[in-house]
Structure formats: C-alpha cells, structure tokens
Amino acid sequence: MGRKDECAVGEGKGLESKAGGQDKMENRKLRFKLINRQQMMLRPIEVDRLVPEDHEVRAIWEFVGRLDLSWYYEAIEVVEGEAGRPALNPHLMISLWIYAYSKGAGSAREISRLCEYDPAYQWLTGLEGVNHHSLSDFRVRHKEALDELFTQVLGLLSAEGLVTLERVMHDGTKVKAYASADTFRREQRVRAHLEVARQQVERMGDPRTAEEVSPRVAKARERAAREKQQRLEEALRELEKIRASKSSLEEKQGARVSMTDPEARVMKQSDGGYAPSYNVQISTDAKEKVIVGIGVSQSGSDYGELVPAVDRVEANVGQEPGQIVVDGGFTSRDNILAMSEREVDLIGSMGTGTSQSAGQMKRRGVDPSFYPEAFHYDGISDTYSCPAGKILRANGEEKRPGRTNYKYRACATDCQRCPFQQKCCPQNVPRSIVQGVDAPEVAAFIAKMETDEGKKIYRQRGPVAEFPNAWIKNKIGLRQFRLRGLVKVGMEVLWAALTYNIKQWIRLCWRPQWA
Ligand code: SF4
C-alpha cells in the first residue's frame, strides 16, 4: 500500500470508548478524504481576487496612488526604449513597506519571503518576487522624498477634515537602539579596535595576504571592513559630543560610546532600567489622533524637545498648533516663555515649587521646623524675620528665564550666637532665603493650570498622546529599531508614522469601491 492509501484509510481501533461497542468497531475500516501531497496540479489564479474587495491592502494601494511620487521618480534612470532592467515602481515599494509595517513586519528579508506566498503581498506585486536588497535600499535611500511623502499624507488627511491643529498632544517615548549595552567602550578600547580595523582594510589591498575566495565574497568583506572602520571613527566623534555634555571631569573621563551604533545614548526606560536608546517625539492632533509630527532625539530628557516639535508640526502642516498639551517632562519656564512668544497655548503640569525646595533643605541638613515657610516676609521693609526673631536683609538677585530669584541673608554673628544654629544652618554658613518671582507669562500659565478648564484639557492628554506611542510599539512592533544611526532611525519612525496615519485614514474614511 502506497503513502496515499495510508492517508486515506485508517484502522478503527481505539476510537470507540464504550464497552460493548469495541467488537463492532474492530470490524469496520474508517474512510477519510484523500490528502495527496505527491500530486501535481495547475490552477488558474485571478490575481485581483487574491484578496477580497474590502481588504486593507487595496486601501493602501489606493491611498499611495493619490500621492505625488515625483521625488522618487526623479531618481529612476531606466527609461522606455533604452537598455537595462525595468525599475521597481515606487508606488509598489511604498505600498509594500506600509502594508508590511501595518502587519508588524519590519525586515526586508521577511517582506521578500512574504511576497512568495502571502496573498496580500502577491496581490501588490502581481505575483512577482521582490529582492530584499531592493526593499532594504528603498527604505533608507530617499530621506527627503520620505519627508515630502509624510507632508503630503498630512495634506490629504487635512483635506478630509482629520487634522485641525486646534489641539495637539505631544509626548516622548524611548525606543531601544539596535545595539546592546555591552557594545559601549571607553576611548582607549575604541582606538585599539579602530587600529585593528585600519590594518585589516590596508591588508585587503595586499595580494600576499589575499585569501582564495570569489570576487563577490572578497568585495563583501572589503565593504564590511570599511564600514567597521567608518563606524569606529564616528564613535570617536560621538564620544567627544558625549564628553561635552558631561559636567564633571570624572564623568568626562568615564564617558563611553557604542561601537555598533555610536549615535545611540543610554537612556532611562519606562520600567526604570537603562538601555541604549533614542528618544522618539510624537505630536498628535487631538481631533482624530493623527500624527502631525515625529522626530528622534539623542537626549534622554524631554525639556529641550518642545520647541523642535512645534517647528516640525509647522513644517509638516504649514501652521503652528493652536494649543499644545504636554506632561511635566516638557513644562519648563523656558518652554512656557517660548510658547508664549509663538502664541501657542501651552497646557502642562508643573510644580509651583519655591526656589528652595524641601529636597534642597534636606540635603543641607536643615530641620523641617526651619524650612522657608517658618520665615516671615515683611513687604514694607522688604526683609524676612527668622524663628529666632532676627532680620534677613536683601542680598542680591539672580535672573533666570521666566523667574527672578531675590536673595535674603541673615547676619553672620546672629547665626553664630543662635541656639538654633544646628537646626537652621548646620553648615555654619549664615542662613539665607530665596524668594522666586515668576515672569508674568509663567504666572499666567500657573494660574491657567489651576482652573477647572486647564485641568480638564490636561486630563485628555494621556489617552490621545499615548495612543500612537502604544500603537507603534505594539502593532508595528517598534520596541527596538532595526536600523542604526540618527538619520536611519529617523526614517524608520517616519515609516511607522506614515503607516499609522494611513491606517487612521482607512479606519475613518476609506470605503471599498463596491460599497
Ligand atoms: S540660625 Fe540665624 S537665621 Fe536661623 S534662627 Fe538662628 S539667627 Fe535666625
């Protein structure tokens, strides 16, 4: 009996569980539908029917078809009537990447494989294969064209009424770099590796040390060695930048840089741990949660990211947001002043804290009963009186962005003779008090955030701002970059934002043609 027949007929033993039925079962031979894996079959395929009419891949193809792709076409050299292989249409390549990202497939090899058997990819390509090198190059080759594409997409979404810029929620999220923590080295080690890499590149041109390999392999090895040398040279340049950002000599001497992704920085993660990462900044229009700006930064802090975010939104949509809502990580006095100057209504959380916080007092060893609240201010004489009844007089001022700090100091002999000295100024320095006065813009911001309206708007921030963050990480799977370097990871997040926005358009606007 052949394998085909074995699949078709089975013995009934063991299938009957009831006592009494077993004898009856042993006399029967069960018959199953054939599974014949040896047969050859030719089937006609109607490519357009590989996916149903309401399949989202059709929507993506339709949407990309509405975009002006001339930026991409300009780079194509193959023309009708001349020699050379036909180029892959940018309409196809963009649609492939968008559809792949929407399904969480972010690797060129994976997409190339999917084109061989997945009906949606086959529908896009018309059953043709697409080489993974072509896909990979296309993703990172056209930076300006991709920026332009993002702007165009926002133009179409604005025309559909999905973007108003009346209220924009902005947030930052850390995405891990394509480099592990153990690739970070100090200068000495980087220089040692660079020397080895340079020697390796030099040896490649020497016929005495050449190995017996094919020209293709030799070329690939040479390219890899040169790239390694360039990466290590870049690591030294980045190390200088890292040093410049450190304040103490000890920190400067201990600075380290990744040898695989020199532009990545070690950043604190949401789970409290630290990892090589980039800081992804996302601005989301509150109306329909469309991403109106996305960027990548090397800074672990969000304070410096608000102004560039507003610049990006303006560059993408052609106007500034009417209102921007951020969390405490962005709400500095500098940013309040900057937004006020640009007439962008800033909503955010910020402590009104005094210039001398409880933390500072604690660090100086001051007893809580001698914190600034225990000192009484007299506006007429412009002096403070301390718990011991002594006077602290004005002693200069310090101007900072959005705030002026007025200093008051006690008389040195008063403090030296005071029975409370150990509780009030244990460091043996005459006690001082700092009175901070906010600039009018900052005071207005703080007053606004104390109103019910200000608090109500701020409460809307989380659900809107964190939605695209979560979508990009969970649906697209961008918890870790698949590319290296600031420019390339910037392009990766742009692809992700494009995908997210087109998905929003499909959800809110697209109807299949039959519908
Ligand atoms: S230490 Fe100086 S400031 Fe403090 S309570 Fe005594 S006199 Fe006043």
Residues whose N, C-alpha, C, O or C-beta is under 5 A from the ligand:
A	BS01	SF4	C386 P387 A388 K390 A410 D414 C415 C418 F420 Q421 C424 C425 R431
